[in-house]
Amino acid sequence: MHPALQGLMTIIIGVGGCVGYFYSANLFLDKVLFKPEGPNAGRNINRANMIRPWLFLLPAIIALGLYLAYPVIATLRLSFLERLPGNEFAFVGFENYSKMFAEPKFIEAMKNNILWLIIVPAAATGFGLLAAQLTDRLSWGNIAKSIVFMPMAISFVGAAVIFKLVYEARPEDVAQIGILNHLYLLFGGAEPQQWLQIPFWNSLFLMVVLIWIQTGFAMVILSAALRGIPEETVEAAIIDGANPFQIFFKIKIPQIMSTIVVVWTTITIATLKVFDIVFAMTNGQWETQVLANYMYDKLFRANDWGMGSAAAMIIMLMVTPILVWNVYNARKEMR
């Protein structure tokens, strides 16, 4: 069958299935389970209206349970098992966790992840806020915003490839194609540097890629928040003699603080899951290991499902509080 025809049939079946489900659910509630007739008509209508939203949400709840809850439970179970020859498993309790915390590579990944969490969300949110404030004042601000936002359209691997060219190092007697080495030599550097092989600094060079991508996201959200600030408060501050810095830091920032927190936590979650950039640029070598890359190594290279699952649970435990805090703030902002 032609792929276009298959796609069309999938859409028809999917949309038709949804319409059919909602129509059938209404019929079942109103015509079979709680008929709006007889002496209990009012009570039946109220009961049907209480159940109706949950009945409509039932397919989504089942899908979430199947694709979210079950993998978490299965991963937690695997983290307590050790895989034996013959595809057999043995229960080992917390041994996978204790072995993992004793590995220098895991400690290195934890340290690097903490460094990423300190630098990337703060830098991306700060640059995004700065870009939002400055572009709103320019006549060509929309063009500037489009340029800043453009990296969001690039995949992490694509961005990593671009920055690998930026950090590229050729032999000293060959023309440099990496911008960083070109500038380094231009300003008196002795010889081209392998930037991605210098411990500690190489992690910072990797972070630049994620900051470059996430700044556009932060700018768009914060720009909308800045435009929502009532003009009266700004005008009152100007009449009172406040300078632009006082207006920005004492009038605007406090009013959009909840939005800043939402942006910061969203970027923090993305940072905790960073994998593609490290995998494509250094593959965790030269002390650039991060938790997601460590989990990939254990699961798919070492074939150690127990420790790989334990690493996945650690990442999930680190993400969960930030995710809950993010949802809480988003709901607070909506109210």
Disulfide bonds with the S-S distance in Angstrom:
none
